[in-house]
Amino acid sequence: MASAVVTPDRQQVLYLWEEGNAPAETEYTENDGGYFDDPDFRPYITSFPVPEGTAVKGAVLICPGG
C-alpha cells in the first residue's frame, strides 16, 4: 500500500504502489506496440479538489480502461 500525504486543497497524483513495490511486474523490457503502457508505468489516481466555498455533495470516481 502506498503512503502519501493528502492535500485536499490542491490537485494531486497519488500512486497506488510505492516505486519498486508493485504486487506484479510485466515481463518485457521494451514496448513493441503490444502493450499500452511502458515498463516503468505505475498506476495512480489523480485527485481534483472542490473549489473553496463550494458545498460538497458527494464524490465521483472515474475508472477508465478496465
All heavy atoms as a GROMACS GRO file, in nm:
protein
  504
    1MET      N    1   0.084  -0.116   0.000
    1MET     CA    2   0.000   0.000   0.000
    1MET      C    3   0.090   0.124   0.000
    1MET      O    4   0.190   0.130   0.069
    1MET     CB    5  -0.089  -0.002   0.123
    1MET     CG    6  -0.180   0.116   0.131
    1MET     SD    7  -0.317   0.088   0.241
    1MET     CE    8  -0.262   0.171   0.386
    2ALA      N    9   0.051   0.222  -0.076
    2ALA     CA   10   0.129   0.345  -0.086
    2ALA      C   11   0.101   0.436   0.034
    2ALA      O   12  -0.007   0.436   0.089
    2ALA     CB   13   0.097   0.418  -0.215
    3SER      N   14   0.200   0.511   0.069
    3SER     CA   15   0.181   0.610   0.174
    3SER      C   16   0.195   0.747   0.109
    3SER      O   17   0.286   0.770   0.032
    3SER     CB   18   0.285   0.592   0.285
    3SER     OG   19   0.414   0.605   0.232
    4ALA      N   20   0.102   0.835   0.139
    4ALA     CA   21   0.104   0.969   0.080
    4ALA      C   22   0.041   1.066   0.178
    4ALA      O   23  -0.042   1.028   0.260
    4ALA     CB   24   0.028   0.971  -0.051
    5VAL      N   25   0.081   1.188   0.169
    5VAL     CA   26   0.019   1.294   0.247
    5VAL      C   27  -0.083   1.360   0.156
    5VAL      O   28  -0.048   1.420   0.055
    5VAL     CB   29   0.125   1.396   0.295
    5VAL    CG1   30   0.058   1.509   0.370
    5VAL    CG2   31   0.230   1.327   0.381
    6VAL      N   32  -0.210   1.345   0.189
    6VAL     CA   33  -0.317   1.402   0.108
    6VAL      C   34  -0.329   1.550   0.138
    6VAL      O   35  -0.333   1.591   0.253
    6VAL     CB   36  -0.450   1.330   0.136
    6VAL    CG1   37  -0.562   1.391   0.054
    6VAL    CG2   38  -0.437   1.182   0.104
    7THR      N   39  -0.333   1.629   0.034
    7THR     CA   40  -0.351   1.773   0.046
    7THR      C   41  -0.483   1.808  -0.022
    7THR      O   42  -0.489   1.822  -0.144
    7THR     CB   43  -0.234   1.848  -0.022
    7THR    OG1   44  -0.112   1.795   0.028
    7THR    CG2   45  -0.240   1.996   0.005
    8PRO      N   46  -0.591   1.820   0.055
    8PRO     CA   47  -0.724   1.834  -0.004
    8PRO      C   48  -0.749   1.964  -0.080
    8PRO      O   49  -0.845   1.973  -0.154
    8PRO     CB   50  -0.819   1.822   0.116
    8PRO     CG   51  -0.736   1.843   0.235
    8PRO     CD   52  -0.594   1.813   0.199
    9ASP      N   53  -0.663   2.064  -0.065
    9ASP     CA   54  -0.689   2.192  -0.131
    9ASP      C   55  -0.617   2.207  -0.265
    9ASP      O   56  -0.621   2.313  -0.326
    9ASP     CB   57  -0.652   2.307  -0.038
    9ASP     CG   58  -0.505   2.306   0.001
    9ASP    OD1   59  -0.441   2.200  -0.011
    9ASP    OD2   60  -0.455   2.411   0.044
   10ARG      N   61  -0.549   2.101  -0.313
   10ARG     CA   62  -0.484   2.111  -0.444
   10ARG      C   63  -0.487   1.976  -0.516
   10ARG      O   64  -0.499   1.872  -0.452
   10ARG     CB   65  -0.340   2.160  -0.432
   10ARG     CG   66  -0.246   2.068  -0.360
   10ARG     CD   67  -0.106   2.129  -0.352
   10ARG     NE   68  -0.016   2.040  -0.283
   10ARG     CZ   69   0.057   1.946  -0.341
   10ARG    NH1   70   0.053   1.928  -0.470
   10ARG    NH2   71   0.136   1.869  -0.270
   11GLN      N   72  -0.475   1.980  -0.648
   11GLN     CA   73  -0.475   1.858  -0.728
   11GLN      C   74  -0.351   1.777  -0.697
   11GLN      O   75  -0.243   1.832  -0.680
   11GLN     CB   76  -0.478   1.893  -0.876
   11GLN     CG   77  -0.483   1.773  -0.966
   11GLN     CD   78  -0.491   1.812  -1.112
   11GLN    OE1   79  -0.536   1.919  -1.146
   11GLN    NE2   80  -0.447   1.724  -1.199
   12GLN      N   81  -0.368   1.644  -0.687
   12GLN     CA   82  -0.256   1.557  -0.655
   12GLN      C   83  -0.260   1.430  -0.738
   12GLN      O   84  -0.366   1.385  -0.777
   12GLN     CB   85  -0.263   1.512  -0.509
   12GLN     CG   86  -0.212   1.610  -0.409
   12GLN     CD   87  -0.215   1.548  -0.272
   12GLN    OE1   88  -0.319   1.543  -0.209
   12GLN    NE2   89  -0.101   1.500  -0.226
   13VAL      N   90  -0.145   1.373  -0.763
   13VAL     CA   91  -0.133   1.240  -0.822
   13VAL      C   92  -0.091   1.148  -0.709
   13VAL      O   93   0.012   1.169  -0.645
   13VAL     CB   94  -0.028   1.238  -0.936
   13VAL    CG1   95  -0.005   1.096  -0.983
   13VAL    CG2   96  -0.074   1.325  -1.051
   14LEU      N   97  -0.173   1.047  -0.682
   14LEU     CA   98  -0.146   0.952  -0.574
   14LEU      C   99  -0.120   0.816  -0.637
   14LEU      O  100  -0.208   0.757  -0.700
   14LEU     CB  101  -0.266   0.944  -0.479
   14LEU     CG  102  -0.310   1.077  -0.418
   14LEU    CD1  103  -0.444   1.064  -0.350
   14LEU    CD2  104  -0.204   1.127  -0.322
   15TYR      N  105   0.002   0.764  -0.622
   15TYR     CA  106   0.037   0.634  -0.678
   15TYR      C  107  -0.021   0.522  -0.592
   15TYR      O  108  -0.024   0.532  -0.470
   15TYR     CB  109   0.189   0.620  -0.688
   15TYR     CG  110   0.248   0.709  -0.794
   15TYR    CD1  111   0.305   0.831  -0.762
   15TYR    CD2  112   0.241   0.672  -0.928
   15TYR    CE1  113   0.356   0.914  -0.861
   15TYR    CE2  114   0.291   0.754  -1.027
   15TYR     CZ  115   0.348   0.874  -0.993
   15TYR     OH  116   0.398   0.956  -1.091
   16LEU      N  117  -0.067   0.415  -0.658
   16LEU     CA  118  -0.128   0.304  -0.586
   16LEU      C  119  -0.025   0.218  -0.514
   16LEU      O  120  -0.056   0.156  -0.413
   16LEU     CB  121  -0.210   0.217  -0.682
   16LEU     CG  122  -0.323   0.290  -0.754
   16LEU    CD1  123  -0.401   0.193  -0.842
   16LEU    CD2  124  -0.416   0.358  -0.655
   17TRP      N  125   0.099   0.215  -0.566
   17TRP     CA  126   0.207   0.142  -0.502
   17TRP      C  127   0.331   0.227  -0.502
   17TRP      O  128   0.355   0.303  -0.595
   17TRP     CB  129   0.238   0.012  -0.578
   17TRP     CG  130   0.128  -0.087  -0.571
   17TRP    CD1  131   0.092  -0.164  -0.464
   17TRP    CD2  132   0.034  -0.118  -0.674
   17TRP    NE1  133  -0.015  -0.241  -0.495
   17TRP    CE2  134  -0.054  -0.215  -0.624
   17TRP    CE3  135   0.017  -0.074  -0.804
   17TRP    CZ2  136  -0.157  -0.267  -0.699
   17TRP    CZ3  137  -0.088  -0.127  -0.879
   17TRP    CH2  138  -0.173  -0.222  -0.826
   18GLU      N  139   0.411   0.211  -0.398
   18GLU     CA  140   0.540   0.280  -0.393
   18GLU      C  141   0.628   0.226  -0.506
   18GLU      O  142   0.612   0.110  -0.548
   18GLU     CB  143   0.609   0.255  -0.259
   18GLU     CG  144   0.535   0.310  -0.139
   18GLU     CD  145   0.533   0.461  -0.134
   18GLU    OE1  146   0.618   0.525  -0.198
   18GLU    OE2  147   0.446   0.515  -0.066
   19GLU      N  148   0.719   0.306  -0.555
   19GLU     CA  149   0.807   0.265  -0.663
   19GLU      C  150   0.886   0.140  -0.624
   19GLU      O  151   0.942   0.133  -0.515
   19GLU     CB  152   0.904   0.378  -0.699
   19GLU     CG  153   0.980   0.352  -0.825
   19GLU     CD  154   1.051   0.476  -0.877
   19GLU    OE1  155   1.047   0.581  -0.811
   19GLU    OE2  156   1.111   0.465  -0.983
   20GLY      N  157   0.884   0.038  -0.710
   20GLY     CA  158   0.954  -0.086  -0.683
   20GLY      C  159   0.880  -0.182  -0.593
   20GLY      O  160   0.934  -0.285  -0.554
   21ASN      N  161   0.755  -0.153  -0.557
   21ASN     CA  162   0.680  -0.236  -0.463
   21ASN      C  163   0.545  -0.278  -0.520
   21ASN      O  164   0.452  -0.302  -0.445
   21ASN     CB  165   0.661  -0.162  -0.331
   21ASN     CG  166   0.620  -0.254  -0.219
   21ASN    OD1  167   0.649  -0.372  -0.222
   21ASN    ND2  168   0.551  -0.201  -0.121
   22ALA      N  169   0.532  -0.288  -0.651
   22ALA     CA  170   0.407  -0.332  -0.713
   22ALA      C  171   0.389  -0.481  -0.689
   22ALA      O  172   0.486  -0.556  -0.682
   22ALA     CB  173   0.407  -0.302  -0.862
   23PRO      N  174   0.263  -0.529  -0.677
   23PRO     CA  175   0.240  -0.670  -0.647
   23PRO      C  176   0.271  -0.764  -0.764
   23PRO      O  177   0.283  -0.882  -0.746
   23PRO     CB  178   0.091  -0.675  -0.613
   23PRO     CG  179   0.034  -0.556  -0.678
   23PRO     CD  180   0.141  -0.452  -0.679
   24ALA      N  181   0.286  -0.711  -0.885
   24ALA     CA  182   0.319  -0.792  -1.003
   24ALA      C  183   0.401  -0.707  -1.099
   24ALA      O  184   0.398  -0.585  -1.093
   24ALA     CB  185   0.192  -0.842  -1.071
   25GLU      N  186   0.472  -0.772  -1.186
   25GLU     CA  187   0.554  -0.698  -1.281
   25GLU      C  188   0.540  -0.762  -1.419
   25GLU      O  189   0.543  -0.884  -1.432
   25GLU     CB  190   0.700  -0.704  -1.237
   25GLU     CG  191   0.790  -0.613  -1.317
   25GLU     CD  192   0.929  -0.606  -1.257
   25GLU    OE1  193   0.940  -0.581  -1.136
   25GLU    OE2  194   1.025  -0.627  -1.332
   26THR      N  195   0.525  -0.679  -1.521
   26THR     CA  196   0.515  -0.727  -1.658
   26THR      C  197   0.654  -0.768  -1.705
   26THR      O  198   0.751  -0.696  -1.684
   26THR     CB  199   0.458  -0.617  -1.750
   26THR    OG1  200   0.331  -0.578  -1.699
   26THR    CG2  201   0.443  -0.665  -1.892
   27GLU      N  202   0.662  -0.883  -1.770
   27GLU     CA  203   0.790  -0.935  -1.815
   27GLU      C  204   0.824  -0.890  -1.957
   27GLU      O  205   0.816  -0.968  -2.051
   27GLU     CB  206   0.789  -1.089  -1.808
   27GLU     CG  207   0.773  -1.143  -1.669
   27GLU     CD  208   0.895  -1.119  -1.582
   27GLU    OE1  209   1.008  -1.112  -1.634
   27GLU    OE2  210   0.875  -1.105  -1.460
   28TYR      N  211   0.857  -0.765  -1.976
   28TYR     CA  212   0.909  -0.716  -2.102
   28TYR      C  213   0.995  -0.595  -2.076
   28TYR      O  214   0.982  -0.530  -1.976
   28TYR     CB  215   0.797  -0.685  -2.203
   28TYR     CG  216   0.712  -0.563  -2.171
   28TYR    CD1  217   0.743  -0.439  -2.226
   28TYR    CD2  218   0.603  -0.572  -2.087
   28TYR    CE1  219   0.666  -0.328  -2.198
   28TYR    CE2  220   0.525  -0.461  -2.059
   28TYR     CZ  221   0.557  -0.340  -2.114
   28TYR     OH  222   0.481  -0.230  -2.088
   29THR      N  223   1.086  -0.567  -2.167
   29THR     CA  224   1.179  -0.458  -2.146
   29THR      C  225   1.159  -0.344  -2.245
   29THR      O  226   1.218  -0.239  -2.230
   29THR     CB  227   1.324  -0.507  -2.157
   29THR    OG1  228   1.342  -0.567  -2.285
   29THR    CG2  229   1.356  -0.606  -2.047
   30GLU      N  230   1.076  -0.367  -2.346
   30GLU     CA  231   1.056  -0.265  -2.449
   30GLU      C  232   0.913  -0.272  -2.499
   30GLU      O  233   0.859  -0.381  -2.517
   30GLU     CB  234   1.157  -0.292  -2.560
   30GLU     CG  235   1.124  -0.238  -2.693
   30GLU     CD  236   1.231  -0.275  -2.797
   30GLU    OE1  237   1.343  -0.313  -2.759
   30GLU    OE2  238   1.200  -0.264  -2.914
   31ASN      N  239   0.852  -0.159  -2.519
   31ASN     CA  240   0.715  -0.156  -2.568
   31ASN      C  241   0.719  -0.168  -2.720
   31ASN      O  242   0.750  -0.074  -2.790
   31ASN     CB  243   0.644  -0.027  -2.525
   31ASN     CG  244   0.495  -0.033  -2.551
   31ASN    OD1  245   0.448  -0.115  -2.628
   31ASN    ND2  246   0.421   0.054  -2.486
   32ASP      N  247   0.686  -0.287  -2.770
   32ASP     CA  248   0.690  -0.312  -2.914
   32ASP      C  249   0.554  -0.292  -2.981
   32ASP      O  250   0.531  -0.336  -3.092
   32ASP     CB  251   0.742  -0.453  -2.942
   32ASP     CG  252   0.653  -0.559  -2.882
   32ASP    OD1  253   0.550  -0.527  -2.819
   32ASP    OD2  254   0.687  -0.678  -2.898
   33GLY      N  255   0.463  -0.226  -2.911
   33GLY     CA  256   0.331  -0.199  -2.967
   33GLY      C  257   0.224  -0.294  -2.916
   33GLY      O  258   0.107  -0.273  -2.936
   34GLY      N  259   0.265  -0.401  -2.849
   34GLY     CA  260   0.169  -0.498  -2.796
   34GLY      C  261   0.114  -0.460  -2.660
   34GLY      O  262   0.022  -0.523  -2.610
   35TYR      N  263   0.171  -0.357  -2.598
   35TYR     CA  264   0.128  -0.312  -2.466
   35TYR      C  265   0.091  -0.165  -2.473
   35TYR      O  266   0.151  -0.089  -2.550
   35TYR     CB  267   0.241  -0.329  -2.363
   35TYR     CG  268   0.285  -0.471  -2.343
   35TYR    CD1  269   0.395  -0.521  -2.410
   35TYR    CD2  270   0.216  -0.554  -2.256
   35TYR    CE1  271   0.436  -0.652  -2.391
   35TYR    CE2  272   0.256  -0.685  -2.237
   35TYR     CZ  273   0.365  -0.734  -2.305
   35TYR     OH  274   0.406  -0.861  -2.286
   36PHE      N  275  -0.005  -0.125  -2.393
   36PHE     CA  276  -0.044   0.015  -2.390
   36PHE      C  277   0.053   0.098  -2.306
   36PHE      O  278   0.087   0.210  -2.341
   36PHE     CB  279  -0.186   0.029  -2.333
   36PHE     CG  280  -0.235   0.171  -2.330
   36PHE    CD1  281  -0.276   0.234  -2.445
   36PHE    CD2  282  -0.237   0.243  -2.212
   36PHE    CE1  283  -0.319   0.365  -2.444
   36PHE    CE2  284  -0.279   0.375  -2.210
   36PHE     CZ  285  -0.322   0.436  -2.326
   37ASP      N  286   0.099   0.042  -2.195
   37ASP     CA  287   0.186   0.116  -2.102
   37ASP      C  288   0.331   0.074  -2.116
   37ASP      O  289   0.361  -0.040  -2.148
   37ASP     CB  290   0.141   0.091  -1.958
   37ASP     CG  291  -0.001   0.139  -1.934
   37ASP    OD1  292  -0.033   0.251  -1.976
   37ASP    OD2  293  -0.079   0.064  -1.873
   38ASP      N  294   0.421   0.165  -2.085
   38ASP     CA  295   0.564   0.135  -2.084
   38ASP      C  296   0.599   0.054  -1.960
   38ASP      O  297   0.523   0.053  -1.862
   38ASP     CB  298   0.644   0.265  -2.087
   38ASP     CG  299   0.632   0.336  -2.221
   38ASP    OD1  300   0.625   0.266  -2.324
   38ASP    OD2  301   0.629   0.460  -2.222
   39PRO      N  302   0.715  -0.014  -1.959
   39PRO     CA  303   0.753  -0.099  -1.845
   39PRO      C  304   0.760  -0.025  -1.712
   39PRO      O  305   0.739  -0.085  -1.607
   39PRO     CB  306   0.892  -0.150  -1.883
   39PRO     CG  307   0.898  -0.139  -2.030
   39PRO     CD  308   0.813  -0.021  -2.067
   40ASP      N  309   0.789   0.104  -1.713
   40ASP     CA  310   0.802   0.178  -1.587
   40ASP      C  311   0.672   0.243  -1.541
   40ASP      O  312   0.671   0.321  -1.446
   40ASP     CB  313   0.912   0.283  -1.598
   40ASP     CG  314   0.886   0.384  -1.708
   40ASP    OD1  315   0.793   0.364  -1.789
   40ASP    OD2  316   0.959   0.485  -1.713
   41PHE      N  317   0.558   0.210  -1.605
   41PHE     CA  318   0.429   0.269  -1.568
   41PHE      C  319   0.390   0.227  -1.426
   41PHE      O  320   0.406   0.112  -1.388
   41PHE     CB  321   0.320   0.224  -1.666
   41PHE     CG  322   0.183   0.270  -1.624
   41PHE    CD1  323   0.144   0.400  -1.643
   41PHE    CD2  324   0.095   0.182  -1.565
   41PHE    CE1  325   0.018   0.443  -1.604
   41PHE    CE2  326  -0.032   0.224  -1.526
   41PHE     CZ  327  -0.069   0.354  -1.545
   42ARG      N  328   0.339   0.324  -1.349
   42ARG     CA  329   0.287   0.297  -1.215
   42ARG      C  330   0.142   0.346  -1.210
   42ARG      O  331   0.116   0.463  -1.237
   42ARG     CB  332   0.368   0.371  -1.109
   42ARG     CG  333   0.507   0.313  -1.091
   42ARG     CD  334   0.594   0.393  -1.000
   42ARG     NE  335   0.531   0.429  -0.874
   42ARG     CZ  336   0.568   0.533  -0.801
   42ARG    NH1  337   0.666   0.610  -0.840
   42ARG    NH2  338   0.507   0.560  -0.689
   43PRO      N  339   0.046   0.259  -1.173
   43PRO     CA  340  -0.092   0.303  -1.164
   43PRO      C  341  -0.108   0.414  -1.061
   43PRO      O  342  -0.040   0.415  -0.959
   43PRO     CB  343  -0.168   0.178  -1.119
   43PRO     CG  344  -0.075   0.064  -1.140
   43PRO     CD  345   0.064   0.120  -1.138
   44TYR      N  346  -0.200   0.507  -1.089
   44TYR     CA  347  -0.219   0.621  -0.999
   44TYR      C  348  -0.363   0.671  -1.005
   44TYR      O  349  -0.438   0.637  -1.095
   44TYR     CB  350  -0.124   0.735  -1.035
   44TYR     CG  351  -0.143   0.789  -1.175
   44TYR    CD1  352  -0.231   0.894  -1.199
   44TYR    CD2  353  -0.075   0.734  -1.283
   44TYR    CE1  354  -0.250   0.942  -1.328
   44TYR    CE2  355  -0.093   0.782  -1.410
   44TYR     CZ  356  -0.182   0.886  -1.433
   44TYR     OH  357  -0.201   0.933  -1.560
   45ILE      N  358  -0.397   0.752  -0.909
   45ILE     CA  359  -0.525   0.822  -0.902
   45ILE      C  360  -0.492   0.970  -0.897
   45ILE      O  361  -0.402   1.012  -0.824
   45ILE     CB  362  -0.604   0.782  -0.776
   45ILE    CG1  363  -0.642   0.634  -0.781
   45ILE    CG2  364  -0.727   0.870  -0.759
   45ILE    CD1  365  -0.705   0.584  -0.653
   46THR      N  366  -0.564   1.050  -0.974
   46THR     CA  367  -0.547   1.195  -0.970
   46THR      C  368  -0.667   1.255  -0.896
   46THR      O  369  -0.781   1.228  -0.932
   46THR     CB  370  -0.538   1.255  -1.110
   46THR    OG1  371  -0.431   1.193  -1.180
   46THR    CG2  372  -0.513   1.405  -1.105
   47SER      N  373  -0.640   1.331  -0.792
   47SER     CA  374  -0.749   1.396  -0.718
   47SER      C  375  -0.771   1.537  -0.771
   47SER      O  376  -0.675   1.607  -0.803
   47SER     CB  377  -0.718   1.400  -0.569
   47SER     OG  378  -0.612   1.490  -0.543
   48PHE      N  379  -0.896   1.575  -0.782
   48PHE     CA  380  -0.934   1.710  -0.824
   48PHE      C  381  -1.019   1.769  -0.712
   48PHE      O  382  -1.134   1.730  -0.695
   48PHE     CB  383  -1.014   1.706  -0.955
   48PHE     CG  384  -0.935   1.655  -1.072
   48PHE    CD1  385  -0.931   1.521  -1.103
   48PHE    CD2  386  -0.863   1.744  -1.150
   48PHE    CE1  387  -0.858   1.474  -1.211
   48PHE    CE2  388  -0.788   1.698  -1.258
   48PHE     CZ  389  -0.786   1.563  -1.288
   49PRO      N  390  -0.964   1.861  -0.635
   49PRO     CA  391  -1.037   1.914  -0.519
   49PRO      C  392  -1.153   2.005  -0.560
   49PRO      O  393  -1.155   2.062  -0.668
   49PRO     CB  394  -0.931   1.993  -0.444
   49PRO     CG  395  -0.833   2.033  -0.549
   49PRO     CD  396  -0.832   1.920  -0.648
   50VAL      N  397  -1.249   2.015  -0.471
   50VAL     CA  398  -1.362   2.106  -0.489
   50VAL      C  399  -1.313   2.247  -0.459
   50VAL      O  400  -1.244   2.269  -0.359
   50VAL     CB  401  -1.477   2.067  -0.392
   50VAL    CG1  402  -1.591   2.165  -0.400
   50VAL    CG2  403  -1.523   1.926  -0.421
   51PRO      N  404  -1.347   2.344  -0.545
   51PRO     CA  405  -1.305   2.482  -0.517
   51PRO      C  406  -1.357   2.531  -0.383
   51PRO      O  407  -1.467   2.496  -0.341
   51PRO     CB  408  -1.367   2.562  -0.632
   51PRO     CG  409  -1.392   2.463  -0.739
   51PRO     CD  410  -1.421   2.333  -0.670
   52GLU      N  411  -1.277   2.611  -0.315
   52GLU     CA  412  -1.315   2.664  -0.185
   52GLU      C  413  -1.447   2.739  -0.195
   52GLU      O  414  -1.472   2.813  -0.291
   52GLU     CB  415  -1.206   2.759  -0.133
   52GLU     CG  416  -1.225   2.797   0.012
   52GLU     CD  417  -1.106   2.873   0.066
   52GLU    OE1  418  -0.993   2.849   0.021
   52GLU    OE2  419  -1.129   2.957   0.153
   53GLY      N  420  -1.535   2.717  -0.098
   53GLY     CA  421  -1.665   2.783  -0.096
   53GLY      C  422  -1.774   2.703  -0.164
   53GLY      O  423  -1.890   2.742  -0.162
   54THR      N  424  -1.740   2.590  -0.227
   54THR     CA  425  -1.839   2.506  -0.293
   54THR      C  426  -1.885   2.398  -0.197
   54THR      O  427  -1.804   2.330  -0.135
   54THR     CB  428  -1.778   2.439  -0.418
   54THR    OG1  429  -1.728   2.540  -0.504
   54THR    CG2  430  -1.880   2.355  -0.491
   55ALA      N  431  -2.016   2.382  -0.185
   55ALA     CA  432  -2.070   2.278  -0.098
   55ALA      C  433  -2.040   2.141  -0.156
   55ALA      O  434  -2.063   2.115  -0.274
   55ALA     CB  435  -2.220   2.295  -0.082
   56VAL      N  436  -1.986   2.051  -0.073
   56VAL     CA  437  -1.956   1.915  -0.117
   56VAL      C  438  -2.081   1.831  -0.102
   56VAL      O  439  -2.138   1.821   0.005
   56VAL     CB  440  -1.839   1.856  -0.035
   56VAL    CG1  441  -1.812   1.713  -0.077
   56VAL    CG2  442  -1.715   1.941  -0.051
   57LYS      N  443  -2.124   1.768  -0.212
   57LYS     CA  444  -2.246   1.689  -0.211
   57LYS      C  445  -2.220   1.541  -0.236
   57LYS      O  446  -2.310   1.460  -0.233
   57LYS     CB  447  -2.342   1.741  -0.318
   57LYS     CG  448  -2.386   1.883  -0.292
   57LYS     CD  449  -2.479   1.930  -0.400
   57LYS     CE  450  -2.517   2.076  -0.378
   57LYS     NZ  451  -2.602   2.127  -0.484
   58GLY      N  452  -2.097   1.506  -0.268
   58GLY     CA  453  -2.064   1.366  -0.296
   58GLY      C  454  -1.929   1.357  -0.361
   58GLY      O  455  -1.851   1.453  -0.360
   59ALA      N  456  -1.901   1.243  -0.421
   59ALA     CA  457  -1.772   1.222  -0.488
   59ALA      C  458  -1.795   1.141  -0.616
   59ALA      O  459  -1.895   1.071  -0.629
   59ALA     CB  460  -1.677   1.148  -0.396
   60VAL      N  461  -1.701   1.150  -0.707
   60VAL     CA  462  -1.705   1.074  -0.832
   60VAL      C  463  -1.572   1.005  -0.848
   60VAL      O  464  -1.467   1.067  -0.831
   60VAL     CB  465  -1.732   1.166  -0.954
   60VAL    CG1  466  -1.726   1.088  -1.082
   60VAL    CG2  467  -1.865   1.236  -0.939
   61LEU      N  468  -1.574   0.878  -0.882
   61LEU     CA  469  -1.453   0.802  -0.911
   61LEU      C  470  -1.466   0.753  -1.054
   61LEU      O  471  -1.559   0.679  -1.086
   61LEU     CB  472  -1.436   0.686  -0.815
   61LEU     CG  473  -1.314   0.597  -0.837
   61LEU    CD1  474  -1.186   0.677  -0.818
   61LEU    CD2  475  -1.318   0.480  -0.741
   62ILE      N  476  -1.374   0.795  -1.141
   62ILE     CA  477  -1.376   0.755  -1.282
   62ILE      C  478  -1.266   0.652  -1.301
   62ILE      O  479  -1.150   0.678  -1.270
   62ILE     CB  480  -1.355   0.876  -1.374
   62ILE    CG1  481  -1.469   0.976  -1.351
   62ILE    CG2  482  -1.349   0.832  -1.519
   62ILE    CD1  483  -1.451   1.107  -1.421
   63CYS      N  484  -1.302   0.535  -1.353
   63CYS     CA  485  -1.207   0.426  -1.373
   63CYS      C  486  -1.199   0.392  -1.522
   63CYS      O  487  -1.267   0.301  -1.568
   63CYS     CB  488  -1.248   0.302  -1.293
   63CYS     SG  489  -1.257   0.332  -1.117
   64PRO      N  490  -1.118   0.464  -1.599
   64PRO     CA  491  -1.107   0.433  -1.741
   64PRO      C  492  -1.025   0.307  -1.764
   64PRO      O  493  -0.950   0.265  -1.677
   64PRO     CB  494  -1.037   0.556  -1.799
   64PRO     CG  495  -0.955   0.606  -1.687
   64PRO     CD  496  -1.032   0.575  -1.562
   65GLY      N  497  -1.039   0.250  -1.877
   65GLY     CA  498  -0.959   0.133  -1.910
   65GLY      C  499  -1.031   0.007  -1.873
   65GLY      O  500  -1.120  -0.038  -1.941
   66GLY      N  501  -1.001  -0.048  -1.761
   66GLY     CA  502  -1.069  -0.168  -1.722
   66GLY      C  503  -0.973  -0.270  -1.684
   66GLY      O  504  -0.966  -0.368  -1.644
   0.00000   0.00000   0.00000
